[in-house]
Structures are given as structure tokens and as C-alpha cells.
Amino acid sequence: MRCSAIILCLSLVTGFLLTGCKTADKKDLSPVAHQDIGGIPIEKWDLTLDKAGEQRVEAFARFATGISNELQEKGEEALEEFFRAALADPTNERLVLDVSRRLIQGRQLEKAAILLGESGKNPEASANLLTLLGLVYADQDRVEEAVTINRRAMKKAPKALAPYRSLVQLYLKKDNASAALLILGEASKVEGAGPDYYMDLAELYGHYLRQKTDQADLVKPSMKQALDQVYDAKPDNPAILQKLAEGYQFIKDITRATDIYMDLLKRFPNAPGLRERLTNLFLQGGEKSKAVELIRGLIRENPTKHPEAYFILANLLREEKKYGEAAEQLERMIIVKDDAEPAYYELAEAHNLNEKPEKALAVLDKAKAKFGESFINRFYRAITYNRLKQYDKAVEQLTAAEVMARATAPERLTHLFYFQMGAAYERNKEHAEAVKYFEKCLEMEPDFAEALNYLGYMWAERGENLERAKVLIEKAVNQEPENAAFLDSMAWVLFKLNQPKPALEWMLKAVKHVEEEDATLFDHLGDIYASLKDYSKAREAWEKSLKLEVSEEVKKKLESTPKQ
């Protein structure tokens, strides 16, 4: 099989390497023709090749040997033969470019430079070849040669940005920002180039600014000018439009970036990441109030033009924990655009966060009737049942969602999904199943702090696997050393390990760092003080716990503990 493959490849490269060679017509191969052509007997034919012909034949032979070596997985030998093939016929630019790229990929830059340099001596060498040679020189820190070659490439193709980019990157690498800026200035003066050129130029300005942040005021106007050239051309390609929006966002032209993102969302409402980018745009610099004001203004101007504006506004309101208002905006979006499926699930989540799970279920019922049963619907339904403390139904929905995903979209079964499965089973008091899914979650994402803490605390609460529970909780605390829930878990596992003094230290840290006073933390604090026989402080902690949440168990502990 290998021999056949080699023969096939040799036949394919013949045309590639022997361009320009002449062959006799079929009629010249007849017996009569072989006996006498033009009156010259066969024995007196001159079969010698001129120099160019010899070079082409050598190139062909070496390239064929290179392919043979490549098929036999002799990478180094193949590259050597390819190099010698191209060096034998440096006027064959197609061959030279192909071999040079192979050499560059193999990090044999010196040979690539030799080959491209030899071919570049040809006055007819293309801008592509010269630019590639310039890049190799730049990689080798041969600055003057790189500049000279790229200047030749600019003359060959004045509307190509590649030579300018090569020099800008070279000068930045050499920490010569002023020289890089001069090249950018030259590139910006090119006239008659297309939108792609100016888009690439804007991105090159962005590359410069990311390295020279202190020159933003100086460079941003030039970057904006390049972006405006693209914008004025009214591009229709969504990839170009997204790059354009990102460019305007980078220079903080929020109005123009918003306009482009909104247009993209109108045309591609289900495009992944667009809503998030727009939200991040509004949240840039932490100016949430300005973001809300801007979106409200867009909606007032035309309530139906940009349905996605309601979605973005809802996200902003949710960031401010205004869940009721967020739900109102999503309801309006569905009125304007009732086929926006993601809005239904976001609305259900807003209702859940606003402690209205019954409303969330009603929304999910509407989504199911309109779009059919789906993984995402079942997932949100499970979250809602958790809110309603109907844990058996939450488990049922998540199990069905897992079956659906395995059949149609296994990529949905992430560590986050299995974390939810574990939590649902734990709340449903099916601890063995909970452990299984938490372990699966941590198998996929070993450093997921929430799962480390949840599983560790579950074991601590049940008095099981305490040493391993401590290890898991320690990993979570190391990631978030001021997370009150994680600190409480550490205190509790130490308490369960009969180490009340260190447990007290951790519990006091938890109380210090908690955002809102929590009944469970004070209950645990009381238990720890009681084990240390500090009954006065134990009673004080339990009293605080009862003020936050009524609990018969805590009340019994308080009543049975002596006053001091």
C-alpha cells in the first residue's frame, strides 16, 4: 500500500514542480518519428537539458524523495529534501512558499531564511514571499533586513497591511514604540484600500495600545478613524460587524458599539455571547446606572425596534438585585417578541430570585407549550421545584434532563449540571446518590469550590468521612478564604472531629465575614461554645439564631443549657 501511495504522490507533484517543461506530442512517439525527426537520425539526437531544465528535474526528484520520507514518517529527512528541492529551483515561487512554510512550522528558520532570501533576489518576487521573508528576519532579530524586505513588499502591494503589521510587531518587540507608531501612521495614509484593510489596521492599533496603554489619548483617534472607514462602508458580514463593535468598545465609543451590537442582536437573536458582550459593555467601568438609563432611553424611543434591549435591561436590574423589575422587562420582551425562547427561562429565573416560584412554573409551562419539551426547560423546572422544596420533583426533572442530553446534546452535561443533581439528591435525603453526582462533578472540575464545600459539609453534618471532608473544605477555603459558608464548613468539620478550640476560631471568622447574619452560623457557634462549657456565650449565640429563624431544635438547646 505504501508503494502505491508514493507512486500516486509522485504523479501529483510532477505538474507542481515541472512547470514549463515541454513534452512531445503523442504523434511524435510513433515508430516512424522515432526513426527520423526533421531528417536527423535517432542516434544523433541531442537529449541534454539546459540549466533551467536540470534545476527543475533535480527539484522534482528531491521533492518526490521528500514526499516518500514524509509518508514513512521521516520528518527531518523529508524537510531536508524539500529544502534542497526548492533551493534547486528558487524561481519556482509556489514551491518556495510551500517549502518555506513547512520549514517555519518545523522551526527551521535559518533554512527558511536562506531559501526565501534566494528566491527574493528575483525582482519579480511577490509581496507574499517578501512579507514571509520579512517575518522570518524579524523572528531572527535581523531588524535592518526585515525593514528592507518589508519595504519592498509595500511597494509591490501598497494596499496590503501584512508588511506594515510585520514591522509594527517587530518594533514593539524591540521596545521601539515611536518607530512602530510611525509605521502605523504610514499604514493609515494608504488610500483606496477596502474595509478589510481598515479593520485589520484598527486591530493593529488595538494591539499597539494593549502594549502601550499610556498612549491611549494619542492613538485612539487614529484607531477610531480606521474603524469609521469600515463603518462607513456599511459592512454586512456579522463577523466584521462584531469586530467593529469590539473595536468601538475598546476605544470607549459606547454609543456606536451599542448601535452595532443591537443591530446584530436584531438579526441574530440566538447568536451565542452577543447579549453577554452587550451587558459587559454597559457594565464597563461599573456605570450600571448609566447603562440602565441608556437602555431605557432606547426602549422609550422605539419600544419594538430592539426587543433584546429588554433582555439587557433585565440583566442590569438583576445585577442590582431588582428581581421584580427585571421580571417586568422580560415580560415586555415576550410581548414584543414571543418567539424569544431564552427570555422565558430568564423570566422564570427572575421570578425564582424574587421568591415567586409559582410564577416561574407558569412561565415554564408556557415555554413548554410553545417550544416543546427541552433540556433547558426541565433544568429550570428543577431549580424552581427546589425553591418550592419539592425536592423529589426536582430530582425527577434533572434525571429526565440528563437522559435528554445524553441522547441529543451531551455537551450540556457539565460539572455545573452534576452539581445541581448532587444538591437536589442531598435535599431529597438520597445521600448515596448525592455523593455520586458530587463526585462526578469534581471528576470533571476538581477545583470547583462550591462542590468541594457542599460535599465536605454534607459529610461533616452526617459525621461521615470526616478526614476527607476536611481536605475538600480546605481546598474550597484556600480558593475563597473570606467565604463565610466555607469558613462555617471548616469550623463544623473540626467540631465534628472533636476539635472545638480551632473550630471556634474558624466560626468566629465565618461570623465576621458573613454579608447577612445567618441563623445556621449562630446555631453552630452556640454548639461550639457549649462544648467548651462557655454556656453564657452559647446561649447568646442561640438567641441570635432564634431571632433570625424559628427552630424548635435550637429552642430546646437554649432551654436545656444552664445560665451562668
Steps between C-alpha positions, in 0.01 A plus 500: 500500500783740586664458157171574326456814705848618414445442127172694518666792682787506251253533216322785680816705560622471142279786382580701813878492447558466128302803386645614173636161385392400149393151399476358151157461345366148493534485122877556535528172687408288201761253362559722195567804718749305712693404191535848357391846610580795280734289303727439803567135580411382850860432594584867446223651717617749767326396824689736732299748714579865548582623853141597582379160390759326713390707802139403448587132470711511818223684683250239386717211611575649843140600564389149410757359743369740765146371455628143524675584828190677627283197429749290694477749788861612459428863576854641519613320181186621319563863596860475381394366160225765466756769581746374240217464246400864535862616510562319171230708329455827700311663210209266564330727757209269563744227603713741705199628699373148567837375622573816700176462694591139572840613629350777715252255650795272579683801656781474246508876457856524373427274205175687432695827496758357259233369266277808506803725472618320189156516343460863610796602282264469206371851416163339420466342846148548634397705803388178673848351475669821611267540797566143611874564473455816705322303772784246512759776522299664779481172690878476471542862619653601165339841523662686207441212260139467617441870440655490153300196389171628638555833326535308173177316580320833562602623154384175344160503675430849636149405620609196701535546876718195566839677452393786728381251763831315483699818566269625777532169683877500447545851640275425797704188567810721502320748729525770234148640534572820308614306192193273525276807518662649189426179307138512619482858378625394157244218488217739587588724202444223244210602276249287318539190714191294584317456833703188584820706488365766736354238734840331523660842548264578789587168660869580455446830681327302774799264521726803538281653771486182705878519531523879530202587718649836595457622139124450482416869454754528218403186308125453552401772246696319229342167595156662488575640156580149375182360660293779345634406155356151553174628650442743211535212253183348658637144539244218511725218620411420866861409583620840378218676684590325824865595460388855430289511816788360705729764353266784593456349844878488539529874435194562720271624224208344684226651284638361173583162654149475645341582166694225324436239771130580499486460123679165528258381767205600285635299207643209699298477823637157592866576426703379800677762709346813348276583794784442741730730301239771497439462871873518566514810283243670719665382818840620383645726763226408746257759365187293548271799545617651171451164332143475629429857392637437151293185449184660636553783252532256210177332604314829537606616154363187339353226722497240222819573304743316730320228700838388631530832686246368751721195552809713565311733731372199694857375543609839632209515744577147612859611573349758735279227655186671369346166405140622476591776253716255305200269467286790374750578223517137390121481490499804270761339279283191459204720403711669231672179388318191619736259321805611704536170685794601728286780644254249645773324698654826617152610611453177694835557671405861583178377663697243698745763623203717593361212711209436265562140385132443414528774236820340374318168446223677307758660268671165444163344416450768232848435361433126488170554315666731247841340445449142615675301769871576530804449717510866605131503593543197723814650654327824596198302619731307734642823642145625556395182679803544725366844590167342582681236709346231280832320474362173363363690199831683458682166485244368252549800267879488515502126431279551194722789388808278528338231284407757235850649496669162469294431189520837328749741662751333738703822516227640728594252771759723663638504853241767582218269394629215716544741791128579475426127486703441816332788682152380402567145620649629827193714567284199419696307763640252245856538625663214309373643171606848607855379564508332158410818316724727707788261429414511128497880516844506665633244255418746221613811694723401796538856631132599491476664841121480539499123451805451725325689778156343449625141506737570790229668706248224421743240637581716802132548579448122485825421685632298205838500320610786723867498405423513128226757566763720668732469198222601260395798712862614536530510119187714480620737775839540332321629190266734689648571842230751593198296391286475815331176389835331441637627832191366678555161334861493620391584854231233491722219373757582771221499759391158374864385529481599869727801456282779647775759563619526135135463396418814703771701320357406160143566609584850625659569160180380331285733713737787422484454124132415453314766295166444672462342842417132465306281746706186425830673576380616842354155570841344425676768705274417797577129469875568499482730805290241681760228432758736655264544799466873432124485551442874517640555150326187377163631614577841344576337163186283506285801590635681192427192291137490621450869422600428138308173459262305722631152580363255756835324516688820586229599745542166686878551520451848641249381760717209612821701537573645845528877546828628633 
